[in-house]
């Protein structure tokens, strides 16, 4: 089972969160991108852009934050954080 936790923060507080579960046989990268698509749909967001710093942080910690710089559209929160909480 693969689980990705997404949290939206504004003013230092978490305003919404969700956990995406994926038990399909696929690569970790595909599972992450598919989960991020589901998160963006659930939170009604445009898809964020993976900057080099975002990719590096995610590779190191299995966790990263998407700020306004990662989005083409304006966002009404401070950042979106994603974290892998379970991998098989």
C-alpha positions as CSV (number, residue, x, y, z in Angstrom):
1,X,0.0,0.0,0.0
2,X,1.2,3.5,-0.9
3,X,-0.2,6.5,1.0
4,X,0.4,10.2,0.4
5,X,-0.7,12.8,2.9
6,X,-1.5,16.3,1.6
7,X,-1.9,19.3,3.9
8,X,-2.9,22.9,3.0
9,X,-1.6,25.6,5.4
10,X,-2.6,29.2,5.8
11,X,-1.3,31.5,8.6
12,X,0.6,28.6,10.2
13,X,-2.5,26.4,10.5
14,X,-3.6,23.4,8.6
15,X,-6.8,24.3,6.8
16,X,-7.5,21.0,5.1
17,X,-5.9,17.6,4.5
18,X,-6.4,14.3,2.8
19,X,-4.7,11.0,2.4
20,X,-4.5,9.3,-1.0
21,X,-4.1,5.5,-1.0
22,X,-2.9,3.6,-4.0
23,X,-2.4,-0.2,-4.0
24,X,-1.8,-0.6,-7.8
25,X,1.3,-2.2,-9.1
26,X,3.2,0.7,-10.6
27,X,6.3,2.8,-10.0
28,X,6.7,5.1,-7.1
29,X,6.9,8.1,-9.4
30,X,3.6,7.2,-11.2
31,X,1.9,6.7,-7.8
32,X,3.1,10.2,-6.6
33,X,1.9,12.0,-9.8
34,X,-1.4,10.2,-9.7
35,X,-1.9,11.0,-6.0
36,X,-1.0,14.7,-6.7
37,X,-3.6,14.8,-9.5
38,X,-6.3,13.4,-7.0
39,X,-5.2,16.0,-4.4
40,X,-5.5,18.9,-6.8
41,X,-8.9,17.7,-7.9
42,X,-10.1,17.3,-4.3
43,X,-8.7,20.8,-3.2
44,X,-9.7,22.4,-6.5
45,X,-6.2,23.5,-7.4
46,X,-4.2,23.7,-10.6
47,X,-1.3,21.2,-10.7
48,X,1.9,22.6,-9.2
49,X,5.2,22.7,-11.0
50,X,8.0,20.6,-9.7
51,X,11.0,23.0,-9.3
52,X,14.5,21.6,-8.9
53,X,14.4,22.5,-5.2
54,X,11.1,20.8,-4.7
55,X,12.4,17.6,-6.4
56,X,15.5,17.6,-4.3
57,X,13.6,18.1,-1.0
58,X,11.2,15.3,-1.9
59,X,14.0,12.9,-2.8
60,X,15.8,13.6,0.5
61,X,12.8,13.5,2.9
62,X,9.8,12.0,1.0
63,X,8.2,15.3,1.8
64,X,8.0,18.7,0.1
65,X,6.1,22.0,0.1
66,X,4.6,23.7,-2.9
67,X,4.5,27.5,-2.6
68,X,3.0,30.2,-4.8
69,X,6.1,29.9,-7.1
70,X,5.1,26.4,-7.9
71,X,1.6,27.4,-9.1
72,X,0.7,29.2,-12.3
73,X,-2.6,30.4,-10.8
74,X,-2.9,32.5,-7.6
75,X,-3.4,30.4,-4.4
76,X,-5.3,31.4,-1.3
77,X,-3.1,29.6,1.1
78,X,0.6,29.7,2.1
79,X,1.7,26.3,0.9
80,X,0.7,22.8,0.1
81,X,2.7,20.0,1.7
82,X,2.8,16.4,0.6
83,X,4.4,13.6,2.4
84,X,4.7,9.9,1.7
85,X,3.5,8.1,4.9
86,X,3.5,4.5,3.8
87,X,5.2,2.6,1.0
88,X,5.2,-1.1,0.5
